[in-house]
């Protein structure tokens, strides 16, 4: 039996991507989450300085997703985030 939990995800996109590319990636992940759960909020934090360089990048664009989904979905979301070129880092936690 599937259990629904609430999750929070923070994604750091590469800062050198254009606004259109970031919007396209956001729509891709919003659609993926919507197909498998319910999006509660999407909060775009904007461009921020990283605590340490990642692949010679010093800045990234931060976005936070809060959603409810089946317990098996975060594994698939994490896989998709790792496969996407514009994503530098991501973190998924269960609230």
C-alpha positions as CSV (number, residue, x, y, z in Angstrom):
1,X,0.0,0.0,0.0
2,X,1.4,3.4,-1.0
3,X,2.0,6.0,1.6
4,X,1.8,9.7,0.8
5,X,4.3,12.0,2.4
6,X,5.3,15.7,2.1
7,X,8.7,16.5,0.6
8,X,10.8,19.6,0.2
9,X,13.3,19.8,-2.7
10,X,15.9,22.5,-3.3
11,X,17.5,22.5,-6.8
12,X,20.5,24.6,-7.8
13,X,20.6,25.4,-11.6
14,X,23.6,26.7,-13.4
15,X,23.7,30.5,-13.4
16,X,24.9,30.7,-17.0
17,X,21.7,29.2,-18.4
18,X,19.3,31.7,-20.0
19,X,16.0,32.6,-18.5
20,X,14.2,30.6,-21.1
21,X,16.2,27.5,-20.3
22,X,15.6,27.8,-16.6
23,X,11.9,28.3,-17.2
24,X,11.9,25.1,-19.4
25,X,13.6,23.1,-16.7
26,X,11.2,24.4,-14.1
27,X,8.2,23.4,-16.2
28,X,9.7,20.0,-16.8
29,X,10.1,19.3,-13.1
30,X,6.7,20.8,-12.2
31,X,5.1,18.5,-14.8
32,X,7.0,15.5,-13.4
33,X,5.9,16.2,-9.9
34,X,2.3,17.0,-10.9
35,X,2.1,13.6,-12.7
36,X,3.2,11.7,-9.5
37,X,1.9,13.9,-6.7
38,X,0.6,17.4,-5.7
39,X,2.7,20.5,-5.8
40,X,2.1,22.7,-2.8
41,X,4.5,25.6,-3.6
42,X,7.3,26.6,-5.9
43,X,9.6,29.3,-4.5
44,X,12.3,30.8,-6.8
45,X,15.0,32.2,-4.6
46,X,17.0,33.6,-7.6
47,X,20.7,33.8,-8.1
48,X,22.8,33.3,-5.0
49,X,26.5,32.9,-4.3
50,X,27.5,29.2,-3.6
51,X,29.3,28.3,-0.3
52,X,32.0,26.7,-2.4
53,X,32.7,26.4,-6.1
54,X,31.0,23.6,-8.0
55,X,32.6,22.8,-11.3
56,X,34.2,26.3,-11.4
57,X,30.8,27.9,-10.8
58,X,30.5,30.4,-8.0
59,X,26.8,31.3,-8.4
60,X,23.7,29.3,-8.9
61,X,19.9,29.8,-9.3
62,X,18.0,28.3,-6.4
63,X,14.5,26.9,-6.6
64,X,12.5,25.2,-3.8
65,X,9.6,22.8,-4.4
66,X,7.2,21.6,-1.7
67,X,5.1,18.6,-2.8
68,X,3.2,15.6,-1.6
69,X,3.8,12.2,-3.3
70,X,4.1,8.5,-2.9
71,X,7.2,7.4,-1.0
72,X,8.7,5.8,-4.1
73,X,8.6,9.0,-6.2
74,X,11.6,10.9,-4.7
75,X,13.9,8.2,-6.0
76,X,12.7,8.8,-9.6
77,X,12.8,12.6,-9.1
78,X,16.4,12.4,-7.8
79,X,17.4,10.2,-10.8
80,X,15.9,12.8,-13.2
81,X,17.6,15.7,-11.5
82,X,21.0,13.9,-11.7
83,X,20.5,13.2,-15.4
84,X,19.6,16.8,-16.3
85,X,22.6,18.9,-17.6
86,X,21.5,22.3,-16.1
87,X,21.2,21.0,-12.6
88,X,24.3,21.5,-10.4
89,X,23.0,20.1,-7.1
90,X,19.7,19.0,-5.6
91,X,18.4,17.8,-2.2
92,X,15.2,16.1,-1.4
93,X,14.0,15.7,2.2
94,X,10.8,14.3,3.7
95,X,9.2,16.9,6.0
